[in-house]
Structure formats: C-alpha cells, structure tokens
C-alpha cells in the first residue's frame, strides 16, 4: 500500500482541492446568465424587485401546497357548534386524515355539503384579490359550501336517542356529552339509526340550533356523511385571539363504547 502523502511530496495537491488560475473549476455561466448579471449590476433596484417577486411566488406556492395537502382555514358560519365554536371564528383543519377509516367518534370534521343540507348558498366572492388569496389558502374560503359537525357514530354503530334519562347511546352505551352547549339537551328529536360502512353520523354541539344528521334522515343520503365529503378535522381556533385554543378528541365520552360494542 502506498501512502497518499507520498504522492504530494513534489508539491502536488489532491484532486478535491485543485483549481487552476483561469477559473476552469467553476461552473460555467450561460450567455443568458452573464447577460442577466450585467443587467442586475446596471439596474440594482430592479434586481431587488425581482428578488422580492420570487420570494412572494415561492411563498404562495408553499401556501397552496399546505392548503391542498396539510391544513386549511375555515370560517364558522353559524351557531350550530356553540360553545365549542362561535359564529365568525377562524378555525384550522388538518387534511392529513380525511378518510372515514381515520376519523373517530368525537372528532370535529369539516365536510362538503354535497347533499344540500344548507338552506342558503353563499355566493362566491367577486373580489379577484380575495378569491386568489382564498385559492392559495391565505384566507378562509367564503364561497364554497362546507359544514362543521361532531362525529357521533361511525360505520357499523347503532346510534339511538333517547335513553330513559334523555341521553344519546352508541352501541347500547349511553354517553355523557360534556361538550354540549350549557342548557342544551342531547336531542329533542328521537332517532334510531345504524350507520352504514363508509359513512358517519354527525351532530352539532348546540343541538337545538343544528341542522345535522337528525334532520336529514328523510333525504336520499339518510342523513349520513360520506367518506369523500370529509375535508379534515378541526384542531384549533386561531381567531379572534381571545378565543385561541386547541381542540382534541373527547376520548372520555366515547371511551367505553368500543369495549361494550365488541362484547355484544
């Protein structure tokens, strides 16, 4: 074995550190690149504008990617989820788990109103600037039909109201819904449904002011929310700042349902 140090005794140097005096080791600039360099040196202010524009474009592209695949902001349109959400709250929705197989009882979901639950349609904004900002996710959408509700039953569940003490039961287990608006009862409308696979049964936290699954049982969809309607799960209120909060799954409410269901 020959020591590499012996190769350098005549004053040579290793290939990794070698460069000649005429700059041949540097990446060659194209004619267009050299012309652009000259133009920037002659117009420094314009060069700064271009740099700023590039940063803005990159930011918009990243925002669009985040909105499409990760999170999306929404505005709460009504009082149906009080006191968890108030009308006008800005919430952030995670889009990482949108399949019915990944959501759980108790999750708060945003879903598309493809079945016409909403009685009034929000007109799309005519402001092109706002429309563009909505498209890339910098502003919450205002012109598309979305609803926000809490999942009470998933595929295979039997959801019934009401028990002798007025509560909703899931698979025979009466649940104590601690998230309901104070003074709200579990339901003034009786129902007994079995949720089909790939569907969800959803209800608002402000039960007496929520047009949810209970009031659409006679529709073609039976009041169930389909897998492909789900946009994501709401996990944070971000505006106004005095309502800044995180929203986690109320596991204690549904914690005993699965065990009792499996035993039946």
C-alpha positions, 0 to 999 in steps of 0.5 A, spaced: 500 500 500 502 506 498 501 512 502 497 518 499 502 523 502 507 520 498 504 522 492 504 530 494 511 530 496 513 534 489 508 539 491 502 536 488 495 537 491 489 532 491 484 532 486 478 535 491 482 541 492 485 543 485 483 549 481 487 552 476 488 560 475 483 561 469 477 559 473 476 552 469 473 549 476 467 553 476 461 552 473 460 555 467 455 561 466 450 561 460 450 567 455 443 568 458 446 568 465 452 573 464 447 577 460 442 577 466 448 579 471 450 585 467 443 587 467 442 586 475 449 590 476 446 596 471 439 596 474 440 594 482 433 596 484 430 592 479 434 586 481 431 587 488 424 587 485 425 581 482 428 578 488 422 580 492 417 577 486 420 570 487 420 570 494 412 572 494 411 566 488 415 561 492 411 563 498 404 562 495 406 556 492 408 553 499 401 556 501 397 552 496 401 546 497 399 546 505 392 548 503 391 542 498 395 537 502 396 539 510 391 544 513 386 549 511 382 555 514 375 555 515 370 560 517 364 558 522 358 560 519 353 559 524 351 557 531 350 550 530 357 548 534 356 553 540 360 553 545 365 549 542 365 554 536 362 561 535 359 564 529 365 568 525 371 564 528 377 562 524 378 555 525 384 550 522 383 543 519 388 538 518 387 534 511 392 529 513 386 524 515 380 525 511 378 518 510 372 515 514 377 509 516 381 515 520 376 519 523 373 517 530 367 518 534 368 525 537 372 528 532 370 535 529 370 534 521 369 539 516 365 536 510 362 538 503 355 539 503 354 535 497 347 533 499 344 540 500 343 540 507 344 548 507 338 552 506 342 558 503 348 558 498 353 563 499 355 566 493 362 566 491 366 572 492 367 577 486 373 580 489 379 577 484 384 579 490 380 575 495 378 569 491 386 568 489 388 569 496 382 564 498 385 559 492 392 559 495 389 558 502 391 565 505 384 566 507 378 562 509 374 560 503 367 564 503 364 561 497 364 554 497 359 550 501 362 546 507 359 544 514 362 543 521 359 537 525 361 532 531 362 525 529 357 521 533 357 514 530 361 511 525 360 505 520 357 499 523 354 503 530 347 503 532 346 510 534 339 511 538 336 517 542 333 517 547 335 513 553 330 513 559 334 519 562 334 523 555 341 521 553 344 519 546 347 511 546 352 508 541 352 501 541 347 500 547 352 505 551 349 511 553 354 517 553 355 523 557 356 529 552 360 534 556 361 538 550 354 540 549 352 547 549 350 549 557 342 548 557 342 544 551 339 537 551 342 531 547 336 531 542 329 533 542 328 529 536 328 521 537 332 517 532 334 510 531 339 509 526 345 504 524 350 507 520 352 504 514 360 502 512 363 508 509 359 513 512 358 517 519 353 520 523 354 527 525 351 532 530 352 539 532 354 541 539 348 546 540 343 541 538 337 545 538 340 550 533 343 544 528 341 542 522 345 535 522 344 528 521 337 528 525 334 532 520 336 529 514 334 522 515 328 523 510 333 525 504 336 520 499 343 520 503 339 518 510 342 523 513 349 520 513 356 523 511 360 520 506 367 518 506 369 523 500 365 529 503 370 529 509 375 535 508 379 534 515 378 535 522 378 541 526 384 542 531 384 549 533 381 556 533 386 561 531 381 567 531 379 572 534 385 571 539 381 571 545 378 565 543 385 561 541 385 554 543 386 547 541 381 542 540 382 534 541 378 528 541 373 527 547 376 520 548 372 520 555 365 520 552 366 515 547 371 511 551 367 505 553 363 504 547 368 500 543 369 495 549 361 494 550 360 494 542 365 488 541 362 484 547 355 484 544 
